[in-house]
Amino acid sequence: MGTLNKNDIYRTAVFASLWTVSEVVAGTALHMMKLPFRGLIMSVLAIIILVPSAVYIRQKNGLLMMGAVTAAMKGVFTGGLSITPMIAIISESLIANMILKKGKVNIFLSFMCGAAITTYTFLHSLLSQLLFLGWDIYKVYMNIFNEVTSIFNIEIENVYVLLGVVYFIHILLGGLAGLFANTVALKLQSLKAGHDEVITA
Amino acid sequence: MRIYHSILLLIIICSAVFLRLEAAVILLVLTTVYFSVFDKPVFVRISKLRKKLSIWILIFLLLIVNPILTNGDNSLFMGLNYSNEAFSRGLRMITRFLLIITAFNYFRIYNPGIFAPEKLNKIPGLSQFTLVFEEARVMFPRTKQLVSGAWLKHRETDKDKRKGPADFIAGIFSELVEKQHENKQ
């Protein structure tokens, strides 16, 4: 981790507080509504914040720091201990940190970043359930699959196809969110030039 | 910290998470017995409260793990029916949490001062994390206010005069950086 100067600290804090606002406001609302795929919606929001923030946060591991602070703030500002969203926030920022190195933002990297984050989202619940419930949870899922397929008299392979389709939708939405975030980043780059002078003054 | 203590605790945590829960509980009970009987000087160092807490957790684990081990046949404990799968799973989850907490507690006990500030400060990036966290915590209410203000302003503007979504979001981000800086000044 490189040493952060005053501007780095300030900018990382601004985007961390913004991400926390989205997590606390939208995350809580979605959680209360019990909407399906709420993790995917939150990931899309995360992509839209993470990619443009790379324009401002250029120091080494800056995005990871932003994610760690957001996760900690989510823990502080949300009632109860929300461990799995905190793990998701840190993982998403780690992915963005690995792909958008030193603030390099372009269409390809943004698309990749979005797709990688939503790939993680697809796997997130399976991984976090493994952590808290153990291997048994997969046996429960397999039993459910078998029961459902026997009730509707369909082949189990079709369930894997359905999973593949869900995964494809995740990647597609993540990629599109990445492209949109890239547009935001480009617009932000043009607006940033003016602010840089003010901030460093 | 003796290396075999660390390995034992690691095995307990791993078995609690990935393997059989019963094995983890038995390992933890054996570890506690071993620590308290054969390693008294170390066990004495635990604060009274922590010692009590560890013992109560162990008693709880023994009480709930017995009916789980007997696979629902034992319904004497508090008259609860352990054949209820959802209830049994809930108990298993609580047990897993307690196991991890207790193992972590032992880890702290056998690594005195591991979470002391002078040791924590050596972790790369932690002091910077604290600085960013403190700054972000102070900014949070103002950020919330600025975002909701920008959203309301956007909604009040005539539809044909509204900015596109990318322009709108870039505008908010840029305004945040600018306004929070002004606020700081």
Chai-1 contact restraints between the chains, C-beta under 6 A:
chainA,res_idxA,chainB,res_idxB,connection_type,confidence,min_distance_angstrom,max_distance_angstrom,comment,restraint_id
A,M1,B,P124,contact,1.0,0.0,6.0,A-B,restraint_1
A,M1,B,G125,contact,1.0,0.0,6.0,A-B,restraint_2
A,L4,B,Q128,contact,1.0,0.0,6.0,A-B,restraint_3
A,I9,B,L131,contact,1.0,0.0,6.0,A-B,restraint_4
A,I9,B,V132,contact,1.0,0.0,6.0,A-B,restraint_5
A,I9,B,E135,contact,1.0,0.0,6.0,A-B,restraint_6
A,T12,B,V132,contact,1.0,0.0,6.0,A-B,restraint_7
A,A13,B,V132,contact,1.0,0.0,6.0,A-B,restraint_8
A,A13,B,E135,contact,1.0,0.0,6.0,A-B,restraint_9
A,A13,B,A136,contact,1.0,0.0,6.0,A-B,restraint_10
A,A13,B,M139,contact,1.0,0.0,6.0,A-B,restraint_11
A,V14,B,L176,contact,1.0,0.0,6.0,A-B,restraint_12
A,V14,B,V177,contact,1.0,0.0,6.0,A-B,restraint_13
A,V14,B,Q180,contact,1.0,0.0,6.0,A-B,restraint_14
A,A16,B,A136,contact,1.0,0.0,6.0,A-B,restraint_15
A,S17,B,A136,contact,1.0,0.0,6.0,A-B,restraint_16
A,S17,B,M139,contact,1.0,0.0,6.0,A-B,restraint_17
A,S17,B,F140,contact,1.0,0.0,6.0,A-B,restraint_18
A,S17,B,T143,contact,1.0,0.0,6.0,A-B,restraint_19
A,L18,B,T143,contact,1.0,0.0,6.0,A-B,restraint_20
A,V21,B,T143,contact,1.0,0.0,6.0,A-B,restraint_21
A,V21,B,K144,contact,1.0,0.0,6.0,A-B,restraint_22
A,V21,B,V147,contact,1.0,0.0,6.0,A-B,restraint_23
A,P52,B,F173,contact,1.0,0.0,6.0,A-B,restraint_24
A,V69,B,V132,contact,1.0,0.0,6.0,A-B,restraint_25
A,V69,B,F133,contact,1.0,0.0,6.0,A-B,restraint_26
A,V69,B,A136,contact,1.0,0.0,6.0,A-B,restraint_27
A,A72,B,F133,contact,1.0,0.0,6.0,A-B,restraint_28
A,M73,B,A136,contact,1.0,0.0,6.0,A-B,restraint_29
A,T183,B,A166,contact,1.0,0.0,6.0,A-B,restraint_30
A,V184,B,A166,contact,1.0,0.0,6.0,A-B,restraint_31
A,V184,B,I169,contact,1.0,0.0,6.0,A-B,restraint_32
A,V184,B,A170,contact,1.0,0.0,6.0,A-B,restraint_33
A,K187,B,A166,contact,1.0,0.0,6.0,A-B,restraint_34
A,K187,B,A170,contact,1.0,0.0,6.0,A-B,restraint_35
A,L188,B,A170,contact,1.0,0.0,6.0,A-B,restraint_36
A,L188,B,F173,contact,1.0,0.0,6.0,A-B,restraint_37
A,L191,B,S174,contact,1.0,0.0,6.0,A-B,restraint_38
A,H195,B,V177,contact,1.0,0.0,6.0,A-B,restraint_39
A,H195,B,E178,contact,1.0,0.0,6.0,A-B,restraint_40
A,I199,B,H181,contact,1.0,0.0,6.0,A-B,restraint_41
